[in-house]
Amino acid sequence: MLKITLKRSLIGSKKNQIATAHSLCLKRPGDVSSQPDNDATKGKIAILSHLVEVAQS
């Protein structure tokens, strides 16, 4: 499992980045989500790499 934390606001982000963050259950800075460690999740993290922090849980 990966622990994903939204570190920066989504204000000013592209629509696809906002949709990706919402699919990870991240809406506000400080929100934390646990997601499985698979290729789909890693692709979503790549889109939001400048906004999130990822840790193993």
CHARMM-style PDB file with segment names, atoms N, HN, CA, C and O in Angstrom:
ATOM      1  N   MET     1       0.833  -1.186   0.000  1.00  0.00      PROA
ATOM      2  CA  MET     1       0.000   0.000   0.000  1.00  0.00      PROA
ATOM      3  C   MET     1       0.878   1.251   0.000  1.00  0.00      PROA
ATOM      4  O   MET     1       1.959   1.276   0.588  1.00  0.00      PROA
ATOM      5  N   LEU     2       0.388   2.272  -0.668  1.00  0.00      PROA
ATOM      6  HN  LEU     2      -0.491   2.252  -1.146  1.00  0.00      PROA
ATOM      7  CA  LEU     2       1.064   3.561  -0.724  1.00  0.00      PROA
ATOM      8  C   LEU     2       0.232   4.589   0.037  1.00  0.00      PROA
ATOM      9  O   LEU     2      -0.992   4.621  -0.086  1.00  0.00      PROA
ATOM     10  N   LYS     3       0.893   5.412   0.811  1.00  0.00      PROA
ATOM     11  HN  LYS     3       1.888   5.385   0.911  1.00  0.00      PROA
ATOM     12  CA  LYS     3       0.244   6.500   1.528  1.00  0.00      PROA
ATOM     13  C   LYS     3       0.520   7.769   0.737  1.00  0.00      PROA
ATOM     14  O   LYS     3       1.667   8.206   0.642  1.00  0.00      PROA
ATOM     15  N   ILE     4      -0.530   8.367   0.167  1.00  0.00      PROA
ATOM     16  HN  ILE     4      -1.462   8.012   0.245  1.00  0.00      PROA
ATOM     17  CA  ILE     4      -0.400   9.532  -0.694  1.00  0.00      PROA
ATOM     18  C   ILE     4      -0.986  10.743   0.020  1.00  0.00      PROA
ATOM     19  O   ILE     4      -2.132  10.710   0.468  1.00  0.00      PROA
ATOM     20  N   THR     5      -0.196  11.817   0.125  1.00  0.00      PROA
ATOM     21  HN  THR     5       0.735  11.844  -0.239  1.00  0.00      PROA
ATOM     22  CA  THR     5      -0.623  13.042   0.796  1.00  0.00      PROA
ATOM     23  C   THR     5      -0.611  14.182  -0.205  1.00  0.00      PROA
ATOM     24  O   THR     5       0.381  14.390  -0.905  1.00  0.00      PROA
ATOM     25  N   LEU     6      -1.712  14.924  -0.277  1.00  0.00      PROA
ATOM     26  HN  LEU     6      -2.517  14.755   0.291  1.00  0.00      PROA
ATOM     27  CA  LEU     6      -1.773  16.102  -1.136  1.00  0.00      PROA
ATOM     28  C   LEU     6      -1.089  17.250  -0.399  1.00  0.00      PROA
ATOM     29  O   LEU     6      -1.578  17.696   0.639  1.00  0.00      PROA
ATOM     30  N   LYS     7       0.034  17.733  -0.925  1.00  0.00      PROA
ATOM     31  HN  LYS     7       0.431  17.371  -1.768  1.00  0.00      PROA
ATOM     32  CA  LYS     7       0.842  18.755  -0.268  1.00  0.00      PROA
ATOM     33  C   LYS     7       0.542  20.173  -0.759  1.00  0.00      PROA
ATOM     34  O   LYS     7       0.773  21.140  -0.032  1.00  0.00      PROA
ATOM     35  N   ARG     8       0.033  20.302  -1.974  1.00  0.00      PROA
ATOM     36  HN  ARG     8      -0.154  19.517  -2.564  1.00  0.00      PROA
ATOM     37  CA  ARG     8      -0.238  21.622  -2.531  1.00  0.00      PROA
ATOM     38  C   ARG     8      -1.680  21.700  -3.003  1.00  0.00      PROA
ATOM     39  O   ARG     8      -2.308  20.677  -3.273  1.00  0.00      PROA
ATOM     40  N   SER     9      -2.193  22.896  -3.099  1.00  0.00      PROA
ATOM     41  HN  SER     9      -1.682  23.727  -2.880  1.00  0.00      PROA
ATOM     42  CA  SER     9      -3.572  23.121  -3.511  1.00  0.00      PROA
ATOM     43  C   SER     9      -3.772  22.759  -4.991  1.00  0.00      PROA
ATOM     44  O   SER     9      -2.839  22.803  -5.793  1.00  0.00      PROA
ATOM     45  N   LEU    10      -4.998  22.407  -5.317  1.00  0.00      PROA
ATOM     46  HN  LEU    10      -5.756  22.371  -4.666  1.00  0.00      PROA
ATOM     47  CA  LEU    10      -5.350  22.088  -6.700  1.00  0.00      PROA
ATOM     48  C   LEU    10      -5.775  23.335  -7.487  1.00  0.00      PROA
ATOM     49  O   LEU    10      -6.062  23.245  -8.680  1.00  0.00      PROA
ATOM     50  N   ILE    11      -5.813  24.486  -6.825  1.00  0.00      PROA
ATOM     51  HN  ILE    11      -5.580  24.559  -5.856  1.00  0.00      PROA
ATOM     52  CA  ILE    11      -6.191  25.729  -7.500  1.00  0.00      PROA
ATOM     53  C   ILE    11      -5.188  26.016  -8.609  1.00  0.00      PROA
ATOM     54  O   ILE    11      -3.978  26.012  -8.381  1.00  0.00      PROA
ATOM     55  N   GLY    12      -5.695  26.264  -9.800  1.00  0.00      PROA
ATOM     56  HN  GLY    12      -6.678  26.267  -9.985  1.00  0.00      PROA
ATOM     57  CA  GLY    12      -4.834  26.570 -10.941  1.00  0.00      PROA
ATOM     58  C   GLY    12      -4.332  25.346 -11.674  1.00  0.00      PROA
ATOM     59  O   GLY    12      -3.626  25.473 -12.675  1.00  0.00      PROA
ATOM     60  N   SER    13      -4.683  24.155 -11.197  1.00  0.00      PROA
ATOM     61  HN  SER    13      -5.256  24.052 -10.384  1.00  0.00      PROA
ATOM     62  CA  SER    13      -4.258  22.923 -11.866  1.00  0.00      PROA
ATOM     63  C   SER    13      -5.142  22.642 -13.063  1.00  0.00      PROA
ATOM     64  O   SER    13      -6.255  23.161 -13.160  1.00  0.00      PROA
ATOM     65  N   LYS    14      -4.647  21.822 -13.975  1.00  0.00      PROA
ATOM     66  HN  LYS    14      -3.743  21.401 -13.896  1.00  0.00      PROA
ATOM     67  CA  LYS    14      -5.416  21.434 -15.148  1.00  0.00      PROA
ATOM     68  C   LYS    14      -6.564  20.515 -14.724  1.00  0.00      PROA
ATOM     69  O   LYS    14      -6.521  19.891 -13.664  1.00  0.00      PROA
ATOM     70  N   LYS    15      -7.583  20.449 -15.567  1.00  0.00      PROA
ATOM     71  HN  LYS    15      -7.619  20.956 -16.429  1.00  0.00      PROA
ATOM     72  CA  LYS    15      -8.768  19.653 -15.246  1.00  0.00      PROA
ATOM     73  C   LYS    15      -8.429  18.178 -15.064  1.00  0.00      PROA
ATOM     74  O   LYS    15      -8.994  17.517 -14.193  1.00  0.00      PROA
ATOM     75  N   ASN    16      -7.512  17.655 -15.878  1.00  0.00      PROA
ATOM     76  HN  ASN    16      -7.053  18.192 -16.586  1.00  0.00      PROA
ATOM     77  CA  ASN    16      -7.166  16.243 -15.742  1.00  0.00      PROA
ATOM     78  C   ASN    16      -6.432  15.977 -14.432  1.00  0.00      PROA
ATOM     79  O   ASN    16      -6.577  14.898 -13.859  1.00  0.00      PROA
ATOM     80  N   GLN    17      -5.648  16.939 -13.946  1.00  0.00      PROA
ATOM     81  HN  GLN    17      -5.531  17.816 -14.412  1.00  0.00      PROA
ATOM     82  CA  GLN    17      -4.955  16.779 -12.675  1.00  0.00      PROA
ATOM     83  C   GLN    17      -5.942  16.807 -11.510  1.00  0.00      PROA
ATOM     84  O   GLN    17      -5.800  16.044 -10.554  1.00  0.00      PROA
ATOM     85  N   ILE    18      -6.935  17.680 -11.590  1.00  0.00      PROA
ATOM     86  HN  ILE    18      -7.050  18.300 -12.366  1.00  0.00      PROA
ATOM     87  CA  ILE    18      -7.949  17.746 -10.540  1.00  0.00      PROA
ATOM     88  C   ILE    18      -8.751  16.455 -10.516  1.00  0.00      PROA
ATOM     89  O   ILE    18      -9.028  15.919  -9.443  1.00  0.00      PROA
ATOM     90  N   ALA    19      -9.129  15.946 -11.690  1.00  0.00      PROA
ATOM     91  HN  ALA    19      -8.904  16.382 -12.562  1.00  0.00      PROA
ATOM     92  CA  ALA    19      -9.889  14.698 -11.763  1.00  0.00      PROA
ATOM     93  C   ALA    19      -9.078  13.527 -11.227  1.00  0.00      PROA
ATOM     94  O   ALA    19      -9.625  12.647 -10.562  1.00  0.00      PROA
ATOM     95  N   THR    20      -7.789  13.508 -11.508  1.00  0.00      PROA
ATOM     96  HN  THR    20      -7.345  14.223 -12.048  1.00  0.00      PROA
ATOM     97  CA  THR    20      -6.922  12.443 -11.011  1.00  0.00      PROA
ATOM     98  C   THR    20      -6.814  12.510  -9.492  1.00  0.00      PROA
ATOM     99  O   THR    20      -6.855  11.476  -8.825  1.00  0.00      PROA
ATOM    100  N   ALA    21      -6.677  13.709  -8.940  1.00  0.00      PROA
ATOM    101  HN  ALA    21      -6.644  14.549  -9.483  1.00  0.00      PROA
ATOM    102  CA  ALA    21      -6.598  13.873  -7.488  1.00  0.00      PROA
ATOM    103  C   ALA    21      -7.897  13.394  -6.835  1.00  0.00      PROA
ATOM    104  O   ALA    21      -7.866  12.728  -5.799  1.00  0.00      PROA
ATOM    105  N   HSD    22      -9.025  13.730  -7.436  1.00  0.00      PROA
ATOM    106  HN  HSD    22      -9.050  14.270  -8.277  1.00  0.00      PROA
ATOM    107  CA  HSD    22     -10.307  13.297  -6.884  1.00  0.00      PROA
ATOM    108  C   HSD    22     -10.455  11.785  -6.958  1.00  0.00      PROA
ATOM    109  O   HSD    22     -11.064  11.182  -6.074  1.00  0.00      PROA
ATOM    110  N   SER    23      -9.910  11.163  -7.994  1.00  0.00      PROA
ATOM    111  HN  SER    23      -9.415  11.652  -8.712  1.00  0.00      PROA
ATOM    112  CA  SER    23      -9.986   9.705  -8.101  1.00  0.00      PROA
ATOM    113  C   SER    23      -9.149   9.012  -7.027  1.00  0.00      PROA
ATOM    114  O   SER    23      -9.382   7.851  -6.690  1.00  0.00      PROA
ATOM    115  N   LEU    24      -8.162   9.753  -6.493  1.00  0.00      PROA
ATOM    116  HN  LEU    24      -7.972  10.695  -6.766  1.00  0.00      PROA
ATOM    117  CA  LEU    24      -7.340   9.236  -5.389  1.00  0.00      PROA
ATOM    118  C   LEU    24      -7.903   9.667  -4.028  1.00  0.00      PROA
ATOM    119  O   LEU    24      -7.264   9.459  -2.996  1.00  0.00      PROA
ATOM    120  N   CYS    25      -9.096  10.265  -4.030  1.00  0.00      PROA
ATOM    121  HN  CYS    25      -9.615  10.434  -4.868  1.00  0.00      PROA
ATOM    122  CA  CYS    25      -9.757  10.759  -2.804  1.00  0.00      PROA
ATOM    123  C   CYS    25      -8.968  11.882  -2.154  1.00  0.00      PROA
ATOM    124  O   CYS    25      -8.927  11.979  -0.927  1.00  0.00      PROA
ATOM    125  N   LEU    26      -8.343  12.730  -2.957  1.00  0.00      PROA
ATOM    126  HN  LEU    26      -8.376  12.651  -3.953  1.00  0.00      PROA
ATOM    127  CA  LEU    26      -7.589  13.883  -2.459  1.00  0.00      PROA
ATOM    128  C   LEU    26      -8.285  15.142  -2.951  1.00  0.00      PROA
ATOM    129  O   LEU    26      -8.378  15.375  -4.156  1.00  0.00      PROA
ATOM    130  N   LYS    27      -8.773  15.955  -2.019  1.00  0.00      PROA
ATOM    131  HN  LYS    27      -8.697  15.765  -1.040  1.00  0.00      PROA
ATOM    132  CA  LYS    27      -9.493  17.158  -2.416  1.00  0.00      PROA
ATOM    133  C   LYS    27      -8.886  18.425  -1.840  1.00  0.00      PROA
ATOM    134  O   LYS    27      -8.952  19.482  -2.469  1.00  0.00      PROA
ATOM    135  N   ARG    28      -8.299  18.338  -0.659  1.00  0.00      PROA
ATOM    136  HN  ARG    28      -8.245  17.479  -0.149  1.00  0.00      PROA
ATOM    137  CA  ARG    28      -7.735  19.505   0.000  1.00  0.00      PROA
ATOM    138  C   ARG    28      -6.299  19.221   0.411  1.00  0.00      PROA
ATOM    139  O   ARG    28      -5.942  18.067   0.651  1.00  0.00      PROA
ATOM    140  N   PRO    29      -5.473  20.253   0.496  1.00  0.00      PROA
ATOM    141  CA  PRO    29      -4.106  20.033   0.988  1.00  0.00      PROA
ATOM    142  C   PRO    29      -4.140  19.404   2.384  1.00  0.00      PROA
ATOM    143  O   PRO    29      -4.892  19.835   3.258  1.00  0.00      PROA
ATOM    144  N   GLY    30      -3.319  18.388   2.567  1.00  0.00      PROA
ATOM    145  HN  GLY    30      -2.709  18.038   1.857  1.00  0.00      PROA
ATOM    146  CA  GLY    30      -3.296  17.670   3.837  1.00  0.00      PROA
ATOM    147  C   GLY    30      -4.093  16.382   3.805  1.00  0.00      PROA
ATOM    148  O   GLY    30      -3.936  15.547   4.696  1.00  0.00      PROA
ATOM    149  N   ASP    31      -4.950  16.193   2.801  1.00  0.00      PROA
ATOM    150  HN  ASP    31      -5.077  16.871   2.078  1.00  0.00      PROA
ATOM    151  CA  ASP    31      -5.695  14.941   2.682  1.00  0.00      PROA
ATOM    152  C   ASP    31      -4.738  13.790   2.436  1.00  0.00      PROA
ATOM    153  O   ASP    31      -3.764  13.922   1.694  1.00  0.00      PROA
ATOM    154  N   VAL    32      -5.028  12.648   3.071  1.00  0.00      PROA
ATOM    155  HN  VAL    32      -5.819  12.541   3.673  1.00  0.00      PROA
ATOM    156  CA  VAL    32      -4.190  11.453   2.950  1.00  0.00      PROA
ATOM    157  C   VAL    32      -5.046  10.309   2.443  1.00  0.00      PROA
ATOM    158  O   VAL    32      -6.190  10.146   2.867  1.00  0.00      PROA
ATOM    159  N   SER    33      -4.493   9.518   1.539  1.00  0.00      PROA
ATOM    160  HN  SER    33      -3.564   9.650   1.195  1.00  0.00      PROA
ATOM    161  CA  SER    33      -5.197   8.371   0.977  1.00  0.00      PROA
ATOM    162  C   SER    33      -4.248   7.183   0.905  1.00  0.00      PROA
ATOM    163  O   SER    33      -3.070   7.341   0.585  1.00  0.00      PROA
ATOM    164  N   SER    34      -4.759   5.999   1.202  1.00  0.00      PROA
ATOM    165  HN  SER    34      -5.716   5.870   1.462  1.00  0.00      PROA
ATOM    166  CA  SER    34      -3.986   4.765   1.040  1.00  0.00      PROA
ATOM    167  C   SER    34      -4.481   4.058  -0.211  1.00  0.00      PROA
ATOM    168  O   SER    34      -5.669   3.764  -0.347  1.00  0.00      PROA
ATOM    169  N   GLN    35      -3.557   3.790  -1.117  1.00  0.00      PROA
ATOM    170  HN  GLN    35      -2.593   4.028  -1.006  1.00  0.00      PROA
ATOM    171  CA  GLN    35      -3.887   3.161  -2.390  1.00  0.00      PROA
ATOM    172  C   GLN    35      -2.984   1.958  -2.602  1.00  0.00      PROA
ATOM    173  O   GLN    35      -1.876   1.918  -2.066  1.00  0.00      PROA
ATOM    174  N   PRO    36      -3.445   0.963  -3.386  1.00  0.00      PROA
ATOM    175  CA  PRO    36      -2.593  -0.193  -3.670  1.00  0.00      PROA
ATOM    176  C   PRO    36      -1.398   0.203  -4.523  1.00  0.00      PROA
ATOM    177  O   PRO    36      -1.465   1.140  -5.319  1.00  0.00      PROA
ATOM    178  N   ASP    37      -0.318  -0.519  -4.346  1.00  0.00      PROA
ATOM    179  HN  ASP    37      -0.264  -1.280  -3.700  1.00  0.00      PROA
ATOM    180  CA  ASP    37       0.921  -0.243  -5.089  1.00  0.00      PROA
ATOM    181  C   ASP    37       0.874  -0.999  -6.405  1.00  0.00      PROA
ATOM    182  O   ASP    37       1.408  -2.103  -6.512  1.00  0.00      PROA
ATOM    183  N   ASN    38       0.227  -0.398  -7.421  1.00  0.00      PROA
ATOM    184  HN  ASN    38      -0.206   0.499  -7.334  1.00  0.00      PROA
ATOM    185  CA  ASN    38       0.150  -1.038  -8.738  1.00  0.00      PROA
ATOM    186  C   ASN    38       0.419   0.001  -9.829  1.00  0.00      PROA
ATOM    187  O   ASN    38       0.617   1.180  -9.538  1.00  0.00      PROA
ATOM    188  N   ASP    39       0.423  -0.440 -11.069  1.00  0.00      PROA
ATOM    189  HN  ASP    39       0.262  -1.398 -11.306  1.00  0.00      PROA
ATOM    190  CA  ASP    39       0.766   0.443 -12.180  1.00  0.00      PROA
ATOM    191  C   ASP    39      -0.238   1.577 -12.366  1.00  0.00      PROA
ATOM    192  O   ASP    39       0.154   2.691 -12.712  1.00  0.00      PROA
ATOM    193  N   ALA    40      -1.526   1.312 -12.142  1.00  0.00      PROA
ATOM    194  HN  ALA    40      -1.844   0.407 -11.860  1.00  0.00      PROA
ATOM    195  CA  ALA    40      -2.537   2.356 -12.301  1.00  0.00      PROA
ATOM    196  C   ALA    40      -2.311   3.479 -11.304  1.00  0.00      PROA
ATOM    197  O   ALA    40      -2.391   4.654 -11.663  1.00  0.00      PROA
ATOM    198  N   THR    41      -2.032   3.134 -10.072  1.00  0.00      PROA
ATOM    199  HN  THR    41      -1.966   2.180  -9.780  1.00  0.00      PROA
ATOM    200  CA  THR    41      -1.782   4.140  -9.042  1.00  0.00      PROA
ATOM    201  C   THR    41      -0.505   4.917  -9.340  1.00  0.00      PROA
ATOM    202  O   THR    41      -0.459   6.132  -9.151  1.00  0.00      PROA
ATOM    203  N   LYS    42       0.530   4.224  -9.805  1.00  0.00      PROA
ATOM    204  HN  LYS    42       0.493   3.236  -9.958  1.00  0.00      PROA
ATOM    205  CA  LYS    42       1.786   4.892 -10.126  1.00  0.00      PROA
ATOM    206  C   LYS    42       1.604   5.883 -11.283  1.00  0.00      PROA
ATOM    207  O   LYS    42       2.248   6.932 -11.302  1.00  0.00      PROA
ATOM    208  N   GLY    43       0.740   5.562 -12.239  1.00  0.00      PROA
ATOM    209  HN  GLY    43       0.218   4.709 -12.223  1.00  0.00      PROA
ATOM    210  CA  GLY    43       0.445   6.482 -13.331  1.00  0.00      PROA
ATOM    211  C   GLY    43      -0.256   7.729 -12.843  1.00  0.00      PROA
ATOM    212  O   GLY    43       0.031   8.830 -13.312  1.00  0.00      PROA
ATOM    213  N   LYS    44      -1.179   7.566 -11.898  1.00  0.00      PROA
ATOM    214  HN  LYS    44      -1.412   6.671 -11.518  1.00  0.00      PROA
ATOM    215  CA  LYS    44      -1.870   8.716 -11.316  1.00  0.00      PROA
ATOM    216  C   LYS    44      -0.897   9.589 -10.532  1.00  0.00      PROA
ATOM    217  O   LYS    44      -0.979  10.817 -10.579  1.00  0.00      PROA
ATOM    218  N   ILE    45       0.017   8.955  -9.816  1.00  0.00      PROA
ATOM    219  HN  ILE    45       0.084   7.958  -9.778  1.00  0.00      PROA
ATOM    220  CA  ILE    45       1.011   9.704  -9.048  1.00  0.00      PROA
ATOM    221  C   ILE    45       1.922  10.488  -9.991  1.00  0.00      PROA
ATOM    222  O   ILE    45       2.330  11.604  -9.670  1.00  0.00      PROA
ATOM    223  N   ALA    46       2.240   9.918 -11.140  1.00  0.00      PROA
ATOM    224  HN  ALA    46       1.908   9.011 -11.401  1.00  0.00      PROA
ATOM    225  CA  ALA    46       3.103  10.603 -12.108  1.00  0.00      PROA
ATOM    226  C   ALA    46       2.445  11.900 -12.597  1.00  0.00      PROA
ATOM    227  O   ALA    46       3.132  12.898 -12.819  1.00  0.00      PROA
ATOM    228  N   ILE    47       1.127  11.889 -12.765  1.00  0.00      PROA
ATOM    229  HN  ILE    47       0.569  11.078 -12.585  1.00  0.00      PROA
ATOM    230  CA  ILE    47       0.408  13.079 -13.202  1.00  0.00      PROA
ATOM    231  C   ILE    47       0.445  14.158 -12.130  1.00  0.00      PROA
ATOM    232  O   ILE    47       0.484  15.349 -12.441  1.00  0.00      PROA
ATOM    233  N   LEU    48       0.434  13.737 -10.858  1.00  0.00      PROA
ATOM    234  HN  LEU    48       0.403  12.770 -10.605  1.00  0.00      PROA
ATOM    235  CA  LEU    48       0.373  14.684  -9.734  1.00  0.00      PROA
ATOM    236  C   LEU    48       1.690  14.781  -8.974  1.00  0.00      PROA
ATOM    237  O   LEU    48       1.695  15.205  -7.818  1.00  0.00      PROA
ATOM    238  N   SER    49       2.790  14.405  -9.583  1.00  0.00      PROA
ATOM    239  HN  SER    49       2.785  14.061 -10.522  1.00  0.00      PROA
ATOM    240  CA  SER    49       4.052  14.291  -8.861  1.00  0.00      PROA
ATOM    241  C   SER    49       4.478  15.583  -8.169  1.00  0.00      PROA
ATOM    242  O   SER    49       5.121  15.533  -7.120  1.00  0.00      PROA
ATOM    243  N   HSD    50       4.131  16.738  -8.734  1.00  0.00      PROA
ATOM    244  HN  HSD    50       3.609  16.779  -9.586  1.00  0.00      PROA
ATOM    245  CA  HSD    50       4.529  18.027  -8.150  1.00  0.00      PROA
ATOM    246  C   HSD    50       3.590  18.485  -7.036  1.00  0.00      PROA
ATOM    247  O   HSD    50       3.858  19.491  -6.380  1.00  0.00      PROA
ATOM    248  N   LEU    51       2.487  17.754  -6.815  1.00  0.00      PROA
ATOM    249  HN  LEU    51       2.269  16.937  -7.349  1.00  0.00      PROA
ATOM    250  CA  LEU    51       1.496  18.151  -5.815  1.00  0.00      PROA
ATOM    251  C   LEU    51       1.411  17.206  -4.633  1.00  0.00      PROA
ATOM    252  O   LEU    51       0.853  17.567  -3.597  1.00  0.00      PROA
ATOM    253  N   VAL    52       1.958  15.990  -4.765  1.00  0.00      PROA
ATOM    254  HN  VAL    52       2.411  15.697  -5.607  1.00  0.00      PROA
ATOM    255  CA  VAL    52       1.770  14.982  -3.737  1.00  0.00      PROA
ATOM    256  C   VAL    52       3.098  14.503  -3.170  1.00  0.00      PROA
ATOM    257  O   VAL    52       4.168  14.710  -3.742  1.00  0.00      PROA
ATOM    258  N   GLU    53       2.976  13.852  -2.015  1.00  0.00      PROA
ATOM    259  HN  GLU    53       2.107  13.684  -1.550  1.00  0.00      PROA
ATOM    260  CA  GLU    53       4.107  13.184  -1.387  1.00  0.00      PROA
ATOM    261  C   GLU    53       3.680  11.739  -1.171  1.00  0.00      PROA
ATOM    262  O   GLU    53       2.568  11.481  -0.709  1.00  0.00      PROA
ATOM    263  N   VAL    54       4.561  10.791  -1.506  1.00  0.00      PROA
ATOM    264  HN  VAL    54       5.464  11.000  -1.882  1.00  0.00      PROA
ATOM    265  CA  VAL    54       4.229   9.374  -1.457  1.00  0.00      PROA
ATOM    266  C   VAL    54       5.143   8.672  -0.482  1.00  0.00      PROA
ATOM    267  O   VAL    54       6.350   8.915  -0.457  1.00  0.00      PROA
ATOM    268  N   ALA    55       4.554   7.788   0.333  1.00  0.00      PROA
ATOM    269  HN  ALA    55       3.573   7.591   0.313  1.00  0.00      PROA
ATOM    270  CA  ALA    55       5.331   6.985   1.288  1.00  0.00      PROA
ATOM    271  C   ALA    55       4.750   5.579   1.304  1.00  0.00      PROA
ATOM    272  O   ALA    55       3.562   5.388   1.044  1.00  0.00      PROA
ATOM    273  N   GLN    56       5.580   4.607   1.606  1.00  0.00      PROA
ATOM    274  HN  GLN    56       6.546   4.761   1.817  1.00  0.00      PROA
ATOM    275  CA  GLN    56       5.110   3.221   1.777  1.00  0.00      PROA
ATOM    276  C   GLN    56       4.395   3.127   3.115  1.00  0.00      PROA
ATOM    277  O   GLN    56       4.829   3.715   4.105  1.00  0.00      PROA
ATOM    278  N   SER    57       3.292   2.381   3.136  1.00  0.00      PROA
ATOM    279  HN  SER    57       2.940   1.903   2.332  1.00  0.00      PROA
ATOM    280  CA  SER    57       2.615   2.175   4.418  1.00  0.00      PROA
ATOM    281  C   SER    57       2.429   0.710   4.703  1.00  0.00      PROA
ATOM    282  OT1 SER    57       1.876   0.349   5.742  1.00  0.00      PROA
TER     283      SER     57
END
